[in-house]
Amino acid sequence: MLLPVLFAARRADGAAVLAEAIWLHTVLGLGCRKIAARLGRPAGTVRDWLRAYRANIAAIIGKFTALVHRGAPDAPGLWPAPAPTPAGNAFSMVAAYVKTLALYGSRDGSVVRVPWHYGALMGHGPWFFSTAGWPGGVQHEPALPPGL
């Protein structure tokens, strides 16, 4: 089934709903039950969204750091200060990419506002909110046996 671009892959909710859940948890520190009550979703569903986000934190940081570096290496003001948690660092790097899009996406000098989840979708596509769209664990063994 083809979904509109504002939906997350393998999710029944739009990316904006998932993004709000991540924002409420990462920035405001709310738990699954409180977020579920605010969004009108089951607590288990919200818990799954947050688990998918946490499972991909390292990949999110790596991907969006590379995007910001490629898009605005000469704009140190776009680089975020370290956050107190890995989830906060991942969120900050996506937000930095959004600033990069806004800064360089505006050809006429006007201010462009881009919601952070649009930046997530532009940077990684509809798979941003899914565990299936990110690389698996790091391979610690050599790909080929020694001596080949």
N, C-alpha and C positions, 0 to 999 in steps of 0.2 A: 504494500500500500504506500502510495506517495503522500507525504505529509507536508504541510506548509513549512517554510524554513524556520519559523519561530517555535516549532515544536522540537522537543528533544527526542533523539532516536530511542526506540524501545520504551517510551514513556507515554502515558495517557494524558499527562498534563503538559501545558505549554512551558516553554523554557522560563518565562517570567515567574511562574509559580515556583518552580524548582529553585530559581535564583533567589527569590524572596526567602525561601526556607534556608538556603545556605547563608544569606546575609543575616537573617535573624539569629542563626546559630553562631556564625563566625564573629560578627560585629557586636551584636547585643548579648550574646551568651545564653540565649534561650534554649531550653531542652526540647526534645521531640514532642512531648505532650502539649506544651504551650504553643509550639509552632503549629502543630496539627489543629489545635483549637482555633487559632487565628486564621488558618487557611481553609478550614473546613475539610480536612483530609484525615484519613486514619493515621494514628500514631505510627503504626508499623510501616506505612508507606513513606512517611517523612523520615523515619529511622533508616530505611533503605536508601533514600536519596542522600542523606548525610554520610552513610557508610560509603557509598560510591564516590562521593567527593573526597572523603578522607583517604580512601584507598588509592586515589590518583594524585595526591598532593605533590609528590616528588615529580611526577610527569608534568603536572600543570605548571609548577615553578620552572622546570627546565624548558618547556615549550614556550611559555610566555616571556621568560627572560630572553630567549633567543629572538623572539619576535620584536621585543622592545629594542634590543641591541641592534638588530638589523634595520628597524624602522627609524630609530632616533639615537644613534650612538653619540651624537654631538649635543644631546639635550639632557644634561645631568639632572635638571630639575624634574624630569619625569621618573627618575628612579626612586622607588619608595624606601622609606626608612625600615629597618627590620621590625617585624611584628613580634609580639610575645609568643605566638604559637605558629606551628607549621601551616595550619589552616589559614591563619591570618596572612602569612607570607604568600601563600598561593593566591588568596583573594587580592592582595596588594599588587601582585605581578599582573593579574588580569586587569585590574584598574589602571595600572601604568600603561598597558597596551591600549586600553580605551583612550587614555590621554594622548597617546601617540597617534591613534586614528583621528582623534578630534583635531590635534595640532596640524597634522599633515594632510588631513582629508578636506580641510577648508582652504580652497584655492583663492577665495576672494577676501580672506582675512576675517570673515565673520566667525562667530563662536559656534562650534558644532557640539551638540550634546549627544552623547552616545551612552545608553544604559549599559552597565557592566556586562549583562548577559548577552547583549548584542555583540560586544567585543569577544566574549567567549565563543559565541557561535561563528563569528567571522574568523577567529583565530584557529578554531579546531573543528568547526562544523557541528552538526546536530549530535555528535558523539561526545561532546564535552560533558554532558550530564550522565553518561553511561560508563560502566566499567568495561564494556565490550570494546569501546573505542580507544582505549589507552593501552600502552604496552604492558605485558605481564611483568613478572619479577625479573630481577637482574640475573643473568646467567653467569654463574661463577666458575663453571667448568669450561675447558677449551672445547671449541666446536668439533675439532678433529682429534683423534688420539695422537699422543706424542710420536714423533718420528715419521709422520706422513707429510 
